[in-house]
Amino acid sequence: MRSCRTSWSSPLSAAALALPLGLLATGEASAHVKWFCAFDVAGQPRGLEQVLCADFEWLAALSILCLMFGCLAEGTPLGTSLLNALDRVTTRLRTDTELLVRATLGFFFVSLWTLGGIILTPELKTDASWIPWLQLAIAACLIWRRTMPLAGAGIVFLFGFATWQYGAFHLADYPVFLGVAAYLILTGLDRTLYGIRPIDVVRAAAAVTLMWASVEKWAYPDWTAPLLAAKPAMTLGASPELFMKAAGVIEFTLAFALIWTPLVRRTAAIILAAIFVSAVFEFGKVDMIGHSGIIVVLIGIAADDRRVAATRRDVVLAPAYYGAALAGFLALYYVGHSLLFAPLTAAPVI
């Protein structure tokens, strides 16, 4: 596998130092780069032979070990005690999850109405004068439980409109909006999706959103170059190349953890929520408004007390499922991009 040049002496030391480094600084890297820097979705992504280098492999291996350790700890008395403590601390949040989601989304859509010219996220610009009024109507529908399905339908419509304007590949960054819409519709109707609870639907959507965003960090690290140049302290002394790989691997691992065992996913949700909140202090109200929806979703996931006892099978299968998810998202991103934007004779090297 091709080697990457970094500021560290070996791939092992690079990964060992980059993982905690990335965890400390990923909060700033988690500001959505499309909101603050120039980007070109149709541009050629970095080749997979450059992404899947030795540093990437060690980072992924360390992440898998952390995931397995979390699963292993979950079946111990310590893991049970941690889950019990989480249940006690998050009792009020769990009781009021629906209210928190409605209030936060109300704030989000009223903010969009006030700003104007935005469909769902800051880079999705529009000149349609009726969009802000639809957003205000969505916010109004969140006041009453009976009208929550209408709010969810409004979000689906806005997502479809944005897809029509900007393309499916661009909106692949934001399936969490569809998850939130499903949560509102199912909760308002007091139903499940073929037995899947509303919180689990939006949890899966959040995981998919963040795993896709992680691949984008590897495919287009140059998009973040202006941020890193303006704020060099973000990298904590590592090269920008290594920093972006570490940030992406950590985000992917935490996103994957959202669909794993109870303690693992609740811990991942807490860490991700803290990362997004910390980014607000660095990037201001645009970041706060843009990420408010996913932050409240992560709080709801952290408070969810549904338990399925972790087993040794979860520990053993974690690397296989993680590897399958990683390979699947890389293939989906690169093949999808090639089919949509590359010449018919071109194909990604996998």
Salt bridges, closest charged atoms under 4 A:
ASP87 OD1 - ARG266 NH1 2.80
ASP87 OD2 - ARG307 NH2 2.52
ASP96 OD2 - ARG92 NE 2.61
GLU98 OE2 - ARG102 NH1 3.00
GLU98 OE2 - ARG145 NE 2.95
GLU123 OE2 - HIS170 NE2 2.87
ASP173 OD2 - HIS32 NE2 3.62
ASP173 OD2 - LYS34 NZ 2.66
ASP200 OD2 - ARG197 NE 2.90
ASP200 OD1 - ARG203 NH2 2.84
GLU216 OE2 - LYS34 NZ 3.35
ASP222 OD1 - ARG46 NH2 3.68
GLU241 OE1 - ARG46 NH1 2.62
GLU241 OE2 - LYS245 NZ 2.78
GLU251 OE1 - LYS217 NZ 2.54
GLU282 OE2 - LYS231 NZ 2.74
ASP287 OD1 - HIS291 ND1 3.25
ASP304 OD2 - ARG197 NH2 2.67
ASP305 OD2 - ARG94 NE 3.27
